[in-house]
Amino acid sequence: MAISNKILIALRKEKGWSQEQLAAISGLSGRTIQRIEKDGSCSLESKMALAAALEIAPYALDNQTPIFDKNKVNKSHYLLENSIKEIGKEIHKHEPLFLALSEFSPIGVYLACDKGEFLYVNKAWQEIAGLTEEQALNKGWQAACHSDDLNNILASWENLLLSKSSLRSEYRVVNQKTGIITCLLSLAKPLMDNSGCLKGYLGINLEINNN
């Protein structure tokens, strides 16, 4: 897939990394980094590895993302919170399996930080909600929630974050492109680090029926 090699190079230099350092942190080879920066093309696995290493959302490497001036960059547009970095490291350990289960799954998959803000949604989730990954991040996913159900789902998330338990909630999503309403069963499990601290949630959305 195509990515912006100019953005990749700018982000790497912003951190003061050499190609070799980026290779070591991302788990890719030095030759792979050189080729990506030259050709602007890589596999989905490489893109996810680069995004995790640079602490950015994968879409930030896309060609349509505006090139930024590193002296005036607004990091709020592409940097993830510190908790995202930790979650990304855990996901990256099992990256091939995670990618297979999310990007190619007919079930909506999402990843949220310990504040309940979305860090990642797969293609199936985007198709159900009619939102791009960029639009769904942070609190953007709430735009697709049915207005009559939004308060309930937010209350469920608030209780979830306080109790650090699992989520099981039903709510309706309004596709932002087609207007189609889909009833979903949302399930989420907490992601804990080795010390037992909550780092975020990994969840799925199952379609119940269409209204």
C-alpha positions as CSV (number, residue, x, y, z in Angstrom):
1,M,0.0,0.0,0.0
2,A,1.1,3.6,-0.6
3,I,2.1,5.9,2.2
4,S,3.7,9.3,2.3
5,N,7.4,8.8,2.4
6,K,7.8,12.6,3.0
7,I,5.7,12.4,6.2
8,L,7.6,9.3,7.3
9,I,10.9,11.0,6.9
10,A,9.7,14.2,8.6
11,L,8.4,12.3,11.6
12,R,11.6,10.3,11.9
13,K,13.7,13.4,11.8
14,E,11.4,15.2,14.2
15,K,12.4,12.5,16.8
16,G,16.0,12.8,15.8
17,W,16.2,9.2,14.7
18,S,18.3,7.7,11.9
19,Q,16.9,5.1,9.6
20,E,18.7,2.4,11.6
21,Q,17.1,3.6,14.9
22,L,13.7,3.6,13.3
23,A,14.3,0.1,12.1
24,A,15.4,-1.1,15.5
25,I,12.4,0.5,17.3
26,S,9.8,-0.7,14.7
27,G,11.2,-4.2,14.3
28,L,11.7,-3.7,10.6
29,S,15.0,-4.2,8.8
30,G,17.2,-1.2,7.8
31,R,16.7,-2.1,4.1
32,T,12.9,-2.1,4.5
33,I,13.1,1.4,6.0
34,Q,15.3,2.6,3.2
35,R,13.0,1.2,0.6
36,I,9.8,2.6,2.2
37,E,11.4,6.1,2.5
38,K,12.5,5.9,-1.2
39,D,9.4,4.4,-2.8
40,G,6.6,5.3,-0.4
41,S,5.2,1.8,-0.5
42,C,4.9,-0.9,2.2
43,S,2.8,-3.7,3.5
44,L,0.0,-3.2,6.1
45,E,2.1,-4.9,8.7
46,S,5.0,-2.5,8.0
47,K,2.7,0.5,8.2
48,M,1.3,-0.6,11.6
49,A,4.8,-1.2,12.9
50,L,5.9,2.3,11.8
51,A,2.8,3.9,13.3
52,A,3.4,2.1,16.6
53,A,7.1,3.1,16.7
54,L,6.3,6.7,15.8
55,E,3.4,6.9,18.3
56,I,0.9,8.0,15.6
57,A,-2.3,6.7,14.2
58,P,-1.8,4.6,11.0
59,Y,-3.8,7.1,8.9
60,A,-1.2,9.8,9.6
61,L,1.1,8.1,7.1
62,D,-1.4,8.2,4.3
63,N,-0.7,10.2,1.2
64,Q,-3.7,12.4,1.7
65,T,-2.5,13.6,5.1
66,P,-1.2,17.2,4.7
67,I,2.6,17.7,4.9
68,F,3.3,19.7,8.0
69,D,6.0,22.2,8.8
70,K,8.0,20.7,11.6
71,N,8.5,24.1,13.2
72,K,4.8,24.7,13.3
73,V,3.4,21.2,13.7
74,N,0.3,20.8,15.8
75,K,1.0,17.5,17.4
76,S,-2.6,17.1,18.6
77,H,-3.5,16.1,15.1
78,Y,-1.3,13.0,14.9
79,L,0.3,12.2,18.2
80,L,-1.4,9.7,20.4
81,E,-1.5,9.9,24.2
82,N,1.1,8.1,26.2
83,S,-1.2,5.3,27.0
84,I,-1.5,4.5,23.3
85,K,2.2,3.9,23.1
86,E,2.0,1.3,25.8
87,I,-1.0,-0.4,24.2
88,G,0.7,-0.3,20.8
89,K,3.6,-2.1,22.2
90,E,1.4,-4.9,23.5
91,I,-0.5,-5.2,20.3
92,H,2.7,-5.1,18.3
93,K,4.0,-8.2,20.0
94,H,1.1,-10.2,18.3
95,E,0.8,-7.9,15.3
96,P,0.2,-10.5,12.6
97,L,-2.6,-12.2,14.5
98,F,-4.1,-8.8,15.5
99,L,-4.1,-7.6,11.9
100,A,-5.6,-10.8,10.6
101,L,-8.4,-10.7,13.2
102,S,-9.2,-7.0,12.7
103,E,-8.5,-5.8,9.2
104,F,-9.9,-8.9,7.5
105,S,-12.7,-9.5,10.0
106,P,-16.3,-9.0,9.1
107,I,-16.9,-7.9,12.7
108,G,-16.2,-4.4,13.8
109,V,-13.1,-4.2,16.0
110,Y,-12.0,-1.2,18.0
111,L,-9.2,-0.3,20.5
112,A,-9.8,2.3,23.2
113,C,-7.4,3.9,25.7
114,D,-8.0,3.9,29.5
115,K,-10.2,7.0,29.1
116,G,-12.6,5.4,26.7
117,E,-11.4,7.3,23.6
118,F,-10.9,5.3,20.5
119,L,-7.4,4.7,19.2
120,Y,-8.2,2.3,16.3
121,V,-11.2,1.0,14.3
122,N,-11.0,-1.7,11.6
123,K,-12.6,-1.5,8.2
124,A,-15.7,-3.4,9.2
125,W,-16.3,-0.9,12.0
126,Q,-15.8,2.0,9.5
127,E,-18.3,0.5,7.1
128,I,-21.0,0.0,9.8
129,A,-20.6,3.6,11.1
130,G,-19.9,5.4,7.8
131,L,-16.9,7.0,9.4
132,T,-13.2,6.9,8.4
133,E,-10.6,5.8,11.0
134,E,-9.5,9.4,11.4
135,Q,-13.1,10.6,12.1
136,A,-13.7,7.8,14.6
137,L,-10.6,8.4,16.8
138,N,-10.8,9.9,20.2
139,K,-14.5,10.8,20.8
140,G,-15.3,10.9,17.1
141,W,-17.0,7.5,17.2
142,Q,-19.9,9.0,19.2
143,A,-21.0,10.9,16.1
144,A,-22.4,7.6,14.8
145,C,-24.3,6.7,17.9
146,H,-28.1,7.0,17.7
147,S,-29.1,10.2,19.6
148,D,-31.6,8.2,21.8
149,D,-28.8,5.8,22.8
150,L,-25.8,8.0,23.2
151,N,-26.3,8.9,26.9
152,N,-26.8,5.2,27.8
153,I,-23.6,4.1,26.0
154,L,-21.6,6.9,27.5
155,A,-22.9,5.9,31.0
156,S,-21.9,2.3,30.3
157,W,-18.4,3.5,29.4
158,E,-18.2,5.6,32.5
159,N,-19.1,2.7,34.7
160,L,-16.7,0.5,32.8
161,L,-13.8,2.8,33.3
162,L,-14.5,3.1,37.0
163,S,-14.9,-0.6,37.6
164,K,-12.2,-1.7,35.0
165,S,-14.6,-4.6,34.1
166,S,-15.8,-5.9,30.8
167,L,-18.4,-4.1,28.6
168,R,-21.6,-5.6,27.3
169,S,-23.9,-3.1,25.8
170,E,-26.5,-2.8,23.0
171,Y,-27.0,0.4,21.1
172,R,-27.9,1.7,17.7
173,V,-25.5,3.2,15.1
174,V,-26.5,5.6,12.4
175,N,-24.3,5.2,9.3
176,Q,-23.1,8.7,8.6
177,K,-23.0,8.1,4.8
178,T,-26.2,6.1,4.2
179,G,-28.4,6.8,7.2
180,I,-28.9,3.1,7.8
181,I,-29.5,2.3,11.4
182,T,-27.8,-0.9,12.8
183,C,-28.4,-2.4,16.2
184,L,-25.1,-3.5,17.7
185,L,-24.0,-5.7,20.6
186,S,-20.7,-4.1,21.8
187,L,-18.3,-6.3,23.9
188,A,-15.0,-5.1,25.3
189,K,-12.3,-6.6,27.5
190,P,-9.8,-4.6,29.6
191,L,-6.1,-4.6,28.6
192,M,-3.9,-4.7,31.7
193,D,-0.1,-4.4,31.9
194,N,2.2,-6.7,33.9
195,S,1.6,-4.6,37.1
196,G,-2.2,-4.9,36.8
197,C,-2.8,-1.3,35.6
198,L,-5.5,-0.6,33.1
199,K,-4.0,0.4,29.7
200,G,-7.2,0.3,27.6
201,Y,-9.8,-1.9,26.0
202,L,-10.1,-4.1,23.0
203,G,-13.6,-4.5,21.8
204,I,-15.9,-5.9,19.0
205,N,-19.3,-4.8,17.6
206,L,-21.7,-7.5,16.5
207,E,-24.6,-6.6,14.3
208,I,-27.9,-7.8,15.8
209,N,-30.3,-6.6,13.1
210,N,-31.1,-3.6,10.9
211,N,-34.0,-1.3,11.4
